[in-house]
Every structure is written in C-alpha cells, then in structure tokens.
C-alpha cells in the first residue's frame, strides 16, 4: 500500500520523457509509417506503451518495465518493427545527481529491481555505497525507473535514431 501511494505521487512529479518503441529501425521511419491504430498499446502485456505526442505510441517506464515479449511488434499491421532476434533498442540507464545514495542516504531500490545486475552498489569508506552501472549488462528495460523514490533514473539512448 505504501509503495502504491509513493508511486502515485512520484508519477505526477516525474519528467515526461519520450522513449522509442522497441525493435524500430528509427523514430522518423516509424512515425512516417505508423497509422496510430493503437494495436501495440492494447497488446502490451505490461501496459507501458502509451499514446504520446501526435498520437504515436511511446514507452513510459514510470508504469513498469519492458519484458521484451514482442507483443507490440507482432500486433503491428504496418510491419514497422525489426525481427525479434534483433536488438530491441540502443539505450541504457543513467543515474542523476538526485540519487539518494549520491546524497548520502542508503537506497538500493534500482539495484533491487535490476534483474540483469547492471546496477550494483560499491562500498566506499565513510560513505554509503554508491551506484555503479555496467552499461554492457543493461538491456534498457526500465525496471529501475519506477521504483526510484526521487526520479533520479533516466533511460538514455545510445547513438542516433
């Protein structure tokens, strides 16, 4: 119950960040071919795909994580997605200065949520353990975004889309 209330208040304070859909070749190609039918929104098992600017589907990690189920791509009547065997997207987690651990408060909610172990905490003399990201282990799933009590976590795109 407490976690639900905390998340409710944090969502309203979270910065709006447009995240690309997984398995698309590029945002411009996607927006030129997408008919905004909403099939991918309805197909998302985790309910993290939302209607964004212009009616285009985007991923909202404040609602949860991507499990890479591929249902969004399979539901697309336009065939705008790459094969499931390709990399879903080029993005990884970044932890900002608002992080409680960086401010000297013990918190490991992001690490607890990271199934891949991409976020670990390194012990430091005279300080609380600090987050360390192993980018090569990060899938960009967003599991760590929602549990962060201070919205210090963002997903950053790698390269250009």
C-alpha positions as CSV (number, residue, x, y, z in Angstrom):
1,X,0.0,0.0,0.0
2,X,2.8,2.5,0.9
3,X,4.6,1.7,-2.3
4,X,1.5,2.4,-4.4
5,X,0.9,5.7,-2.7
6,X,4.6,6.7,-3.2
7,X,4.5,5.8,-6.9
8,X,1.2,7.8,-7.3
9,X,2.8,11.0,-6.1
10,X,6.1,10.4,-7.9
11,X,4.4,9.9,-11.3
12,X,3.0,13.3,-11.2
13,X,6.4,14.8,-10.4
14,X,8.3,12.7,-13.0
15,X,9.6,14.4,-16.1
16,X,7.9,13.4,-19.3
17,X,10.4,11.6,-21.4
18,X,9.6,10.2,-24.8
19,X,11.1,6.7,-25.2
20,X,11.1,4.9,-28.5
21,X,9.3,1.7,-29.1
22,X,11.5,-1.4,-29.1
23,X,12.6,-3.0,-32.3
24,X,12.1,0.0,-34.5
25,X,14.8,1.0,-37.0
26,X,14.4,4.7,-36.4
27,X,11.9,7.2,-35.0
28,X,11.4,9.0,-38.3
29,X,10.8,5.8,-40.2
30,X,8.4,4.7,-37.5
31,X,6.4,7.9,-37.4
32,X,6.1,8.1,-41.2
33,X,4.7,4.5,-41.3
34,X,2.7,4.4,-38.1
35,X,-1.0,4.8,-38.6
36,X,-1.5,5.3,-34.8
37,X,-4.1,2.5,-34.7
38,X,-3.3,1.7,-31.1
39,X,-2.8,-2.1,-31.6
40,X,0.6,-2.0,-29.9
41,X,-0.8,-0.1,-26.9
42,X,-3.5,-2.7,-26.4
43,X,-1.1,-5.6,-27.0
44,X,1.5,-4.5,-24.4
45,X,1.3,-7.1,-21.5
46,X,3.0,-4.7,-19.1
47,X,0.8,-1.7,-20.1
48,X,3.9,0.6,-20.5
49,X,3.1,1.7,-24.1
50,X,1.2,4.9,-24.0
51,X,-0.1,7.3,-26.6
52,X,2.4,10.2,-26.9
53,X,2.7,13.4,-28.9
54,X,0.8,13.3,-32.2
55,X,-0.9,10.0,-31.2
56,X,2.3,8.0,-31.7
57,X,3.0,5.1,-29.2
58,X,5.8,5.6,-26.8
59,X,7.2,3.7,-23.9
60,X,6.5,5.1,-20.4
61,X,8.8,3.4,-17.8
62,X,7.1,5.1,-14.9
63,X,4.4,2.4,-15.4
64,X,6.8,-0.5,-15.4
65,X,9.4,-2.3,-17.3
66,X,9.6,-3.9,-20.8
67,X,9.8,-7.7,-20.7
68,X,10.7,-7.9,-24.4
69,X,7.7,-10.1,-25.1
70,X,7.5,-8.7,-28.6
71,X,3.7,-8.4,-28.5
72,X,3.8,-4.8,-29.6
73,X,5.7,-5.7,-32.8
74,X,3.5,-8.8,-33.5
75,X,0.4,-6.7,-33.3
76,X,1.5,-4.0,-35.8
77,X,-0.4,-4.2,-39.0
78,X,2.1,-2.0,-40.8
79,X,5.2,-4.2,-40.2
80,X,7.3,-1.4,-38.8
81,X,9.3,-3.5,-36.4
82,X,12.6,-5.4,-36.9
83,X,12.7,-9.1,-36.2
84,X,12.6,-10.3,-32.6
85,X,16.1,-11.6,-32.9
86,X,17.5,-8.1,-33.4
87,X,18.4,-5.8,-30.5
88,X,15.2,-4.1,-29.2
89,X,16.8,-0.7,-28.8
90,X,20.1,1.0,-28.1
91,X,19.6,2.6,-24.7
92,X,20.8,2.2,-21.1
93,X,20.2,3.5,-17.6
94,X,21.7,6.7,-16.2
95,X,21.6,7.8,-12.6
96,X,21.3,11.5,-11.9
97,X,22.5,13.7,-9.0
98,X,19.2,13.5,-7.3
99,X,20.0,9.8,-6.3
100,X,19.7,9.3,-2.6
101,X,22.9,7.3,-2.4
102,X,24.8,10.2,-4.0
103,X,23.3,12.4,-1.3
104,X,24.5,10.1,1.5
105,X,21.2,8.3,2.1
106,X,21.1,4.5,1.9
107,X,18.9,3.4,-1.0
108,X,19.3,0.5,-3.4
109,X,15.8,0.3,-5.0
110,X,17.2,0.5,-8.5
111,X,19.7,-2.3,-7.9
112,X,16.9,-4.5,-6.3
113,X,14.8,-4.0,-9.4
114,X,17.5,-4.7,-11.9
115,X,17.2,-8.4,-12.9
116,X,20.3,-8.2,-15.1
117,X,22.5,-6.9,-12.3
118,X,23.6,-3.9,-14.4
119,X,23.3,-1.6,-11.3
120,X,25.5,-2.6,-8.4
121,X,26.5,-0.6,-5.3
122,X,30.1,-0.2,-4.5
123,X,31.1,0.2,-0.9
124,X,33.1,3.4,0.0
125,X,34.9,4.3,3.1
126,X,33.0,6.8,5.2
127,X,30.0,7.0,2.7
128,X,27.0,4.9,1.8
129,X,27.6,2.5,-1.1
130,X,27.4,4.3,-4.5
131,X,25.7,3.1,-7.6
132,X,27.8,1.7,-10.4
133,X,26.3,0.9,-13.8
134,X,27.7,-1.8,-16.1
135,X,26.4,-0.5,-19.4
136,X,27.1,-3.7,-21.2
137,X,24.8,-5.6,-18.9
138,X,21.9,-3.0,-19.2
139,X,19.1,-4.0,-21.5
140,X,17.3,-0.7,-21.2
141,X,14.2,-2.4,-19.9
142,X,13.4,0.4,-17.5
143,X,12.7,-1.8,-14.4
144,X,14.8,0.5,-12.3
145,X,12.9,3.7,-13.3
146,X,9.6,3.3,-11.4
147,X,11.0,2.1,-8.1
148,X,13.4,5.1,-7.7
149,X,11.9,7.3,-4.9
150,X,13.4,10.5,-6.2
151,X,13.1,10.1,-10.0
152,X,16.9,10.1,-10.4
153,X,16.9,7.4,-13.1
154,X,16.6,8.0,-16.8
155,X,17.0,5.8,-19.8
156,X,19.4,7.4,-22.3
157,X,19.6,6.5,-26.0
158,X,22.9,5.4,-27.4
159,X,23.7,6.9,-30.8
160,X,21.2,8.4,-33.1
161,X,17.8,7.1,-34.0
